[in-house]
Each structure stands twice: as structure tokens, then as C-alpha cells.
Amino acid sequence: MMRAAWLALACGASAGCIESLAPDVGPLAQPVCVDVDSDPEVDVSLSRDLVGGVFARRCAVCHTPGGATPIGIAVGGLELTSYATLLRGGAQAGPEIVVPGEPCASVLVLKVSDAPPFGARMPLEGPALSLVDRLLVADWIVEGARDN
């Protein structure tokens, strides 16, 4: 007899029986992403907070023209030096790099999270971005990903 049929027979009409057989895997290792501004009173500036801040400190080594590649292009084709180059995305992410208003659907936010759903966490070298830096990126996107 198939497992599902056996479980249905064994559980009968008992509500919650099958759910009780699920493994206890513990609490989530990382909070669930939400498309909400962490500080609605403060507007995040792309030029000041990201390009001149987080990206300059942590991402410029690889994601600028002349970055860490021998042929002088940004790693993965992703340049984080201007609004236009950021929104163009890279070889893998393309325009899904930033989905205005939706940080949880934006590859940029996913890749700097503690456990990206694909590929390696960025920045590849060194420690992960701080929570404050990750929130700046997510807040800028949820605020509309403006060229400010």
C-alpha cells in the first residue's frame, strides 16, 4: 500500500494527524523577508548611502569597472557604481537585480542575505554585510529604488 494511503487509513478522520508526523526542525534560522521599510521616517539615498556608502566599502573591489577581474570588467558584469548600471544587472540576475518596491523579489537583497537561495552569499570575500547595511539596501528598494 502506498505511504499516503496508509497514513490516511491509519489517521482516519483525526484532524492534524499527518501534520504531527512532520519532523521537528526547530525555529527558522533567518527571519522571513518582508517588503516593509524598516525605518519609514528615513529616506535611503542611492548615491549617499549605497553607491557612496555600502557599495563603496564592501562591493567596489569586484563590482566596478576595472574590478577584480583580469580583463577589467566588473565581476559577473554587475556594476554598482550608478543607477543605470545597477538596474541593468549582471550576467545572471539581469533586471531582477532590483524590483522596485519588492526587496524580497530583488536578487540584490537575496544575494547579501545570510543564506541566499542560489549561489554564494555576497560579498564573497570577508564577512557578510551588517544588518544595518542589508536594511539600507532593502529599504532603498522598498522605497521605490529611486535614482536619488
Backbone as JSON Lines, residues from 0, in Angstrom:
{"i":0,"aa":"M","n":[0.86,-1.18,0.0],"ca":[0.0,0.0,0.0],"c":[0.9,1.23,0.0]}
{"i":1,"aa":"M","n":[0.51,2.26,-0.73],"ca":[1.32,3.47,-0.81],"c":[1.29,4.19,0.54]}
{"i":2,"aa":"R","n":[2.39,4.95,0.83],"ca":[2.53,5.6,2.13],"c":[1.37,6.55,2.41]}
{"i":3,"aa":"A","n":[0.99,7.4,1.43],"ca":[-0.1,8.37,1.65],"c":[-1.4,7.65,1.98]}
{"i":4,"aa":"A","n":[-1.68,6.58,1.28],"ca":[-2.9,5.82,1.54],"c":[-2.84,5.17,2.92]}
{"i":5,"aa":"W","n":[-1.68,4.66,3.29],"ca":[-1.51,4.05,4.61],"c":[-1.71,5.08,5.7]}
{"i":6,"aa":"L","n":[-1.13,6.3,5.52],"ca":[-1.29,7.37,6.52],"c":[-2.74,7.77,6.65]}
{"i":7,"aa":"A","n":[-3.43,7.89,5.52],"ca":[-4.85,8.27,5.56],"c":[-5.65,7.21,6.3]}
{"i":8,"aa":"L","n":[-5.35,5.95,6.05],"ca":[-6.05,4.87,6.72],"c":[-5.73,4.85,8.21]}
{"i":9,"aa":"A","n":[-4.46,5.03,8.55],"ca":[-4.04,5.0,9.95],"c":[-4.59,6.18,10.74]}
{"i":10,"aa":"C","n":[-4.63,7.34,10.1],"ca":[-5.09,8.54,10.79],"c":[-6.6,8.64,10.85]}
{"i":11,"aa":"G","n":[-7.27,8.02,9.89],"ca":[-8.72,8.12,9.86],"c":[-9.14,9.56,9.7]}
{"i":12,"aa":"A","n":[-10.1,9.98,10.47],"ca":[-10.63,11.34,10.36],"c":[-9.98,12.28,11.36]}
{"i":13,"aa":"S","n":[-8.94,11.85,12.02],"ca":[-8.29,12.67,13.04],"c":[-7.61,13.89,12.44]}
{"i":14,"aa":"A","n":[-8.1,15.06,12.78],"ca":[-7.51,16.31,12.27],"c":[-6.12,16.5,12.85]}
{"i":15,"aa":"G","n":[-5.19,16.9,12.01],"ca":[-3.84,17.18,12.46],"c":[-2.95,15.97,12.58]}
{"i":16,"aa":"C","n":[-3.45,14.8,12.28],"ca":[-2.65,13.58,12.43],"c":[-1.43,13.6,11.53]}
{"i":17,"aa":"I","n":[-1.61,13.91,10.27],"ca":[-0.49,13.88,9.32],"c":[0.51,14.97,9.67]}
{"i":18,"aa":"E","n":[0.02,16.17,10.06],"ca":[0.93,17.24,10.43],"c":[1.81,16.85,11.61]}
{"i":19,"aa":"S","n":[1.29,16.05,12.51],"ca":[2.07,15.66,13.69],"c":[3.22,14.73,13.32]}
{"i":20,"aa":"L","n":[3.2,14.17,12.12],"ca":[4.27,13.28,11.69],"c":[5.43,14.03,11.04]}
{"i":21,"aa":"A","n":[5.27,15.34,10.83],"ca":[6.34,16.14,10.22],"c":[7.52,16.24,11.19]}
{"i":22,"aa":"P","n":[8.73,16.33,10.67],"ca":[9.88,16.43,11.56],"c":[9.91,17.77,12.29]}
{"i":23,"aa":"D","n":[10.42,17.76,13.51],"ca":[10.59,18.98,14.27],"c":[11.95,19.53,13.9]}
{"i":24,"aa":"V","n":[11.96,20.56,13.04],"ca":[13.23,21.09,12.55],"c":[13.67,22.34,13.29]}
{"i":25,"aa":"G","n":[12.91,22.79,14.25],"ca":[13.3,23.94,15.04],"c":[12.89,25.26,14.41]}
{"i":26,"aa":"P","n":[13.3,26.35,15.05],"ca":[12.91,27.67,14.55],"c":[13.65,28.03,13.27]}
{"i":27,"aa":"L","n":[13.12,29.01,12.55],"ca":[13.78,29.48,11.34],"c":[15.17,30.0,11.69]}
{"i":28,"aa":"A","n":[16.13,29.7,10.83],"ca":[17.49,30.14,11.05],"c":[17.65,31.62,10.71]}
{"i":29,"aa":"Q","n":[16.77,32.15,9.9],"ca":[16.85,33.55,9.49],"c":[15.43,34.06,9.37]}
{"i":30,"aa":"P","n":[15.21,35.33,9.68],"ca":[13.85,35.86,9.59],"c":[13.32,35.81,8.16]}
{"i":31,"aa":"V","n":[12.03,35.69,8.04],"ca":[11.39,35.68,6.74],"c":[11.47,37.1,6.18]}
{"i":32,"aa":"C","n":[11.77,37.23,4.91],"ca":[11.87,38.53,4.26],"c":[10.48,39.17,4.19]}
{"i":33,"aa":"V","n":[10.43,40.47,4.47],"ca":[9.18,41.21,4.33],"c":[9.45,42.48,3.54]}
{"i":34,"aa":"D","n":[8.51,42.85,2.69],"ca":[8.64,44.04,1.85],"c":[8.12,45.27,2.62]}
{"i":35,"aa":"V","n":[8.79,45.59,3.71],"ca":[8.39,46.7,4.58],"c":[9.62,47.53,4.9]}
{"i":36,"aa":"D","n":[9.47,48.85,4.89],"ca":[10.56,49.77,5.23],"c":[10.86,49.64,6.73]}
{"i":37,"aa":"S","n":[12.11,49.38,7.07],"ca":[12.47,49.19,8.48],"c":[12.46,50.51,9.25]}
{"i":38,"aa":"D","n":[12.57,51.64,8.56],"ca":[12.55,52.95,9.2],"c":[11.88,53.95,8.26]}
{"i":39,"aa":"P","n":[10.55,53.99,8.25],"ca":[9.81,54.84,7.32],"c":[10.11,56.33,7.47]}
{"i":40,"aa":"E","n":[10.68,56.74,8.59],"ca":[10.99,58.15,8.82],"c":[12.24,58.61,8.08]}
{"i":41,"aa":"V","n":[13.06,57.66,7.6],"ca":[14.33,57.99,6.96],"c":[14.32,57.48,5.52]}
{"i":42,"aa":"D","n":[14.61,58.4,4.58],"ca":[14.73,58.01,3.17],"c":[16.17,57.6,2.89]}
{"i":43,"aa":"V","n":[16.34,56.46,2.25],"ca":[17.66,55.98,1.88],"c":[18.03,56.59,0.54]}
{"i":44,"aa":"S","n":[19.26,57.1,0.46],"ca":[19.76,57.71,-0.78],"c":[20.68,56.73,-1.48]}
{"i":45,"aa":"L","n":[20.4,56.5,-2.76],"ca":[21.27,55.61,-3.54],"c":[22.69,56.16,-3.57]}
{"i":46,"aa":"S","n":[22.84,57.43,-3.91],"ca":[24.2,57.98,-4.06],"c":[24.93,58.08,-2.73]}
{"i":47,"aa":"R","n":[24.28,58.54,-1.69],"ca":[24.94,58.72,-0.39],"c":[25.11,57.41,0.38]}
{"i":48,"aa":"D","n":[24.01,56.67,0.55],"ca":[24.02,55.51,1.44],"c":[24.51,54.23,0.78]}
{"i":49,"aa":"L","n":[24.24,54.08,-0.52],"ca":[24.62,52.82,-1.18],"c":[25.87,52.99,-2.03]}
{"i":50,"aa":"V","n":[25.79,53.73,-3.14],"ca":[26.96,53.86,-4.03],"c":[28.14,54.46,-3.26]}
{"i":51,"aa":"G","n":[27.91,55.52,-2.49],"ca":[28.99,56.16,-1.74],"c":[29.21,55.57,-0.36]}
{"i":52,"aa":"G","n":[28.39,54.62,0.03],"ca":[28.48,54.02,1.36],"c":[28.74,52.52,1.31]}
{"i":53,"aa":"V","n":[27.67,51.73,1.42],"ca":[27.78,50.27,1.49],"c":[28.54,49.71,0.28]}
{"i":54,"aa":"F","n":[28.15,50.1,-0.93],"ca":[28.79,49.54,-2.12],"c":[30.26,49.93,-2.18]}
{"i":55,"aa":"A","n":[30.58,51.19,-1.86],"ca":[31.98,51.64,-1.9],"c":[32.83,50.88,-0.89]}
{"i":56,"aa":"R","n":[32.28,50.66,0.31],"ca":[33.04,49.97,1.36],"c":[33.18,48.48,1.12]}
{"i":57,"aa":"R","n":[32.13,47.84,0.63],"ca":[32.1,46.38,0.64],"c":[32.04,45.7,-0.72]}
{"i":58,"aa":"C","n":[31.63,46.42,-1.76],"ca":[31.37,45.77,-3.05],"c":[32.25,46.25,-4.2]}
{"i":59,"aa":"A","n":[32.88,47.42,-4.03],"ca":[33.61,48.06,-5.13],"c":[34.81,47.25,-5.61]}
{"i":60,"aa":"V","n":[35.39,46.44,-4.75],"ca":[36.55,45.65,-5.15],"c":[36.23,44.79,-6.37]}
{"i":61,"aa":"C","n":[35.03,44.26,-6.44],"ca":[34.66,43.37,-7.54],"c":[33.65,43.98,-8.52]}
{"i":62,"aa":"H","n":[32.78,44.84,-8.05],"ca":[31.65,45.28,-8.87],"c":[31.78,46.73,-9.35]}
{"i":63,"aa":"T","n":[32.96,47.07,-9.87],"ca":[33.2,48.35,-10.53],"c":[33.99,48.08,-11.8]}
{"i":64,"aa":"P","n":[33.97,49.02,-12.76],"ca":[34.83,48.83,-13.93],"c":[36.28,48.71,-13.45]}
{"i":65,"aa":"G","n":[36.99,47.76,-13.99],"ca":[38.37,47.53,-13.53],"c":[38.4,46.75,-12.23]}
{"i":66,"aa":"G","n":[37.27,46.14,-11.88],"ca":[37.18,45.37,-10.64],"c":[38.15,44.2,-10.62]}
{"i":67,"aa":"A","n":[37.9,43.24,-9.81],"ca":[38.85,42.17,-9.53],"c":[38.98,41.12,-10.63]}
{"i":68,"aa":"T","n":[38.67,41.47,-11.86],"ca":[38.84,40.51,-12.94],"c":[40.03,40.89,-13.81]}
{"i":69,"aa":"P","n":[40.72,39.92,-14.38],"ca":[41.91,40.23,-15.18],"c":[41.6,41.04,-16.44]}
{"i":70,"aa":"I","n":[40.37,40.98,-16.95],"ca":[40.07,41.72,-18.19],"c":[39.43,43.08,-17.9]}
{"i":71,"aa":"G","n":[39.39,43.46,-16.63],"ca":[38.97,44.81,-16.27],"c":[37.49,45.09,-16.3]}
{"i":72,"aa":"I","n":[36.65,44.05,-16.2],"ca":[35.21,44.29,-16.12],"c":[34.73,43.89,-14.74]}
{"i":73,"aa":"A","n":[33.6,44.4,-14.35],"ca":[33.04,44.06,-13.05],"c":[32.71,42.58,-13.01]}
{"i":74,"aa":"V","n":[32.9,41.97,-11.85],"ca":[32.62,40.55,-11.69],"c":[31.15,40.28,-12.0]}
{"i":75,"aa":"G","n":[30.91,39.28,-12.83],"ca":[29.55,38.91,-13.21],"c":[28.86,39.96,-14.06]}
{"i":76,"aa":"G","n":[29.6,40.97,-14.49],"ca":[29.0,42.04,-15.29],"c":[28.18,43.02,-14.47]}
{"i":77,"aa":"L","n":[28.15,42.86,-13.16],"ca":[27.34,43.73,-12.3],"c":[28.2,44.89,-11.8]}
{"i":78,"aa":"E","n":[27.83,46.09,-12.22],"ca":[28.5,47.31,-11.75],"c":[27.59,48.02,-10.76]}
{"i":79,"aa":"L","n":[28.13,48.35,-9.6],"ca":[27.36,49.03,-8.57],"c":[27.81,50.48,-8.42]}
{"i":80,"aa":"T","n":[28.1,51.13,-9.54],"ca":[28.64,52.49,-9.5],"c":[27.63,53.56,-9.86]}
{"i":81,"aa":"S","n":[26.5,53.2,-10.45],"ca":[25.49,54.2,-10.81],"c":[24.12,53.53,-10.87]}
{"i":82,"aa":"Y","n":[23.11,54.37,-10.92],"ca":[21.74,53.88,-11.02],"c":[21.55,53.04,-12.28]}
{"i":83,"aa":"A","n":[22.02,53.54,-13.41],"ca":[21.84,52.84,-14.69],"c":[22.53,51.48,-14.69]}
{"i":84,"aa":"T","n":[23.77,51.42,-14.23],"ca":[24.49,50.15,-14.27],"c":[23.92,49.16,-13.26]}
{"i":85,"aa":"L","n":[23.47,49.65,-12.11],"ca":[22.86,48.77,-11.11],"c":[21.59,48.14,-11.65]}
{"i":86,"aa":"L","n":[20.7,48.96,-12.22],"ca":[19.43,48.43,-12.72],"c":[19.59,47.52,-13.93]}
{"i":87,"aa":"R","n":[20.68,47.66,-14.65],"ca":[20.94,46.77,-15.78],"c":[21.21,45.35,-15.28]}
{"i":88,"aa":"G","n":[21.74,45.24,-14.09],"ca":[22.03,43.94,-13.52],"c":[23.29,43.35,-14.09]}
{"i":89,"aa":"G","n":[23.51,42.09,-13.83],"ca":[24.7,41.4,-14.31],"c":[24.35,40.28,-15.25]}
{"i":90,"aa":"A","n":[25.32,39.42,-15.47],"ca":[25.15,38.31,-16.41],"c":[24.08,37.33,-15.93]}
{"i":91,"aa":"Q","n":[23.95,37.14,-14.63],"ca":[22.99,36.17,-14.1],"c":[21.64,36.81,-13.74]}
{"i":92,"aa":"A","n":[21.67,37.9,-13.0],"ca":[20.43,38.47,-12.46],"c":[19.65,39.29,-13.47]}
{"i":93,"aa":"G","n":[20.32,40.03,-14.32],"ca":[19.6,40.89,-15.25],"c":[18.74,41.89,-14.51]}
{"i":94,"aa":"P","n":[17.6,42.25,-15.07],"ca":[16.78,43.3,-14.47],"c":[16.13,42.9,-13.14]}
{"i":95,"aa":"E","n":[16.14,41.64,-12.77],"ca":[15.58,41.22,-11.48],"c":[16.52,41.56,-10.33]}
{"i":96,"aa":"I","n":[17.66,42.18,-10.65],"ca":[18.6,42.58,-9.6],"c":[17.89,43.49,-8.6]}
{"i":97,"aa":"V","n":[17.03,44.38,-9.1],"ca":[16.25,45.27,-8.25],"c":[14.82,45.32,-8.78]}
{"i":98,"aa":"V","n":[13.87,44.94,-7.94],"ca":[12.45,45.04,-8.28],"c":[11.89,46.14,-7.38]}
{"i":99,"aa":"P","n":[11.71,47.36,-7.93],"ca":[11.27,48.48,-7.1],"c":[10.04,48.15,-6.26]}
{"i":100,"aa":"G","n":[10.15,48.46,-4.97],"ca":[9.05,48.19,-4.03],"c":[9.06,46.79,-3.46]}
{"i":101,"aa":"E","n":[9.89,45.9,-4.0],"ca":[9.87,44.49,-3.58],"c":[11.28,43.96,-3.28]}
{"i":102,"aa":"P","n":[11.84,44.31,-2.14],"ca":[13.18,43.81,-1.82],"c":[13.24,42.28,-1.76]}
{"i":103,"aa":"C","n":[12.17,41.64,-1.35],"ca":[12.2,40.18,-1.22],"c":[12.25,39.48,-2.58]}
{"i":104,"aa":"A","n":[11.91,40.19,-3.66],"ca":[11.98,39.64,-5.01],"c":[13.23,40.12,-5.74]}
{"i":105,"aa":"S","n":[14.03,40.94,-5.08],"ca":[15.21,41.54,-5.7],"c":[16.45,40.69,-5.44]}
{"i":106,"aa":"V","n":[17.12,40.3,-6.51],"ca":[18.31,39.46,-6.39],"c":[19.37,40.12,-5.51]}
{"i":107,"aa":"L","n":[19.5,41.43,-5.58],"ca":[20.5,42.13,-4.76],"c":[20.29,41.84,-3.27]}
{"i":108,"aa":"V","n":[19.08,41.9,-2.8],"ca":[18.78,41.63,-1.39],"c":[19.01,40.16,-1.07]}
{"i":109,"aa":"L","n":[18.58,39.28,-1.96],"ca":[18.75,37.85,-1.73],"c":[20.22,37.46,-1.63]}
{"i":110,"aa":"K","n":[21.06,38.04,-2.49],"ca":[22.48,37.68,-2.52],"c":[23.27,38.19,-1.32]}
{"i":111,"aa":"V","n":[22.81,39.25,-0.66],"ca":[23.53,39.72,0.53],"c":[22.93,39.17,1.81]}
{"i":112,"aa":"S","n":[21.89,38.35,1.69],"ca":[21.3,37.73,2.88],"c":[22.22,36.64,3.4]}
{"i":113,"aa":"D","n":[21.96,36.21,4.62],"ca":[22.81,35.18,5.24],"c":[22.78,33.86,4.49]}
{"i":114,"aa":"A","n":[21.66,33.56,3.87],"ca":[21.51,32.28,3.18],"c":[20.79,32.49,1.86]}
{"i":115,"aa":"P","n":[21.51,32.96,0.81],"ca":[20.83,33.2,-0.47],"c":[20.27,31.9,-1.03]}
{"i":116,"aa":"P","n":[19.13,31.99,-1.74],"ca":[18.51,30.77,-2.28],"c":[19.28,30.17,-3.45]}
{"i":117,"aa":"F","n":[20.3,30.87,-3.93],"ca":[21.11,30.34,-5.05],"c":[22.48,31.0,-4.99]}
{"i":118,"aa":"G","n":[23.49,30.28,-5.44],"ca":[24.84,30.83,-5.48],"c":[25.39,31.17,-4.12]}
{"i":119,"aa":"A","n":[26.51,31.86,-4.13],"ca":[27.2,32.21,-2.9],"c":[26.69,33.54,-2.35]}
{"i":120,"aa":"R","n":[26.82,33.68,-1.04],"ca":[26.49,34.94,-0.39],"c":[27.5,35.99,-0.82]}
{"i":121,"aa":"M","n":[27.03,37.21,-0.98],"ca":[27.91,38.34,-1.29],"c":[27.99,39.25,-0.08]}
{"i":122,"aa":"P","n":[29.09,39.89,0.14],"ca":[30.32,39.79,-0.62],"c":[30.99,38.43,-0.4]}
{"i":123,"aa":"L","n":[31.59,37.96,-1.46],"ca":[32.21,36.64,-1.42],"c":[33.38,36.6,-0.45]}
{"i":124,"aa":"E","n":[34.17,37.65,-0.47],"ca":[35.32,37.74,0.44],"c":[34.92,38.5,1.7]}
{"i":125,"aa":"G","n":[35.34,38.02,2.82],"ca":[35.1,38.74,4.07],"c":[33.75,38.43,4.68]}
{"i":126,"aa":"P","n":[33.46,39.12,5.77],"ca":[32.2,38.86,6.49],"c":[30.99,39.36,5.71]}
{"i":127,"aa":"A","n":[29.84,38.86,6.1],"ca":[28.58,39.29,5.49],"c":[28.34,40.76,5.8]}
{"i":128,"aa":"L","n":[27.49,41.39,5.0],"ca":[27.09,42.76,5.31],"c":[26.41,42.78,6.67]}
{"i":129,"aa":"S","n":[26.59,43.87,7.38],"ca":[25.92,44.02,8.67],"c":[24.41,44.12,8.44]}
{"i":130,"aa":"L","n":[23.65,43.89,9.48],"ca":[22.19,44.02,9.39],"c":[21.82,45.44,8.96]}
{"i":131,"aa":"V","n":[22.52,46.44,9.49],"ca":[22.24,47.83,9.12],"c":[22.45,48.04,7.62]}
{"i":132,"aa":"D","n":[23.54,47.52,7.07],"ca":[23.81,47.66,5.63],"c":[22.77,46.92,4.8]}
{"i":133,"aa":"R","n":[22.39,45.72,5.22],"ca":[21.37,44.97,4.48],"c":[20.03,45.7,4.51]}
{"i":134,"aa":"L","n":[19.71,46.3,5.64],"ca":[18.45,47.06,5.74],"c":[18.47,48.31,4.87]}
{"i":135,"aa":"L","n":[19.63,48.95,4.74],"ca":[19.74,50.11,3.84],"c":[19.39,49.7,2.41]}
{"i":136,"aa":"V","n":[19.95,48.58,1.97],"ca":[19.68,48.1,0.61],"c":[18.2,47.78,0.45]}
{"i":137,"aa":"A","n":[17.64,47.01,1.38],"ca":[16.22,46.62,1.3],"c":[15.31,47.84,1.4]}
{"i":138,"aa":"D","n":[15.63,48.78,2.3],"ca":[14.79,49.97,2.45],"c":[14.81,50.84,1.2]}
{"i":139,"aa":"W","n":[15.98,50.98,0.57],"ca":[16.05,51.76,-0.66],"c":[15.12,51.13,-1.72]}
{"i":140,"aa":"I","n":[15.12,49.82,-1.81],"ca":[14.27,49.14,-2.8],"c":[12.79,49.28,-2.45]}
{"i":141,"aa":"V","n":[12.43,49.07,-1.18],"ca":[11.02,49.16,-0.81],"c":[10.51,50.6,-0.95]}
{"i":142,"aa":"E","n":[11.4,51.59,-0.85],"ca":[11.04,52.99,-1.04],"c":[10.9,53.35,-2.51]}
{"i":143,"aa":"G","n":[11.07,52.38,-3.41],"ca":[10.86,52.61,-4.82],"c":[12.1,52.55,-5.68]}
{"i":144,"aa":"A","n":[13.27,52.29,-5.07],"ca":[14.53,52.17,-5.8],"c":[14.76,53.39,-6.69]}
{"i":145,"aa":"R","n":[14.68,54.55,-6.08],"ca":[14.81,55.81,-6.82],"c":[16.27,56.16,-7.13]}
{"i":146,"aa":"D","n":[16.46,56.95,-8.17],"ca":[17.79,57.47,-8.52],"c":[18.0,58.74,-7.72]}
{"i":147,"aa":"N","n":[18.33,58.57,-6.46],"ca":[18.5,59.72,-5.57],"c":[19.88,59.71,-4.95]}
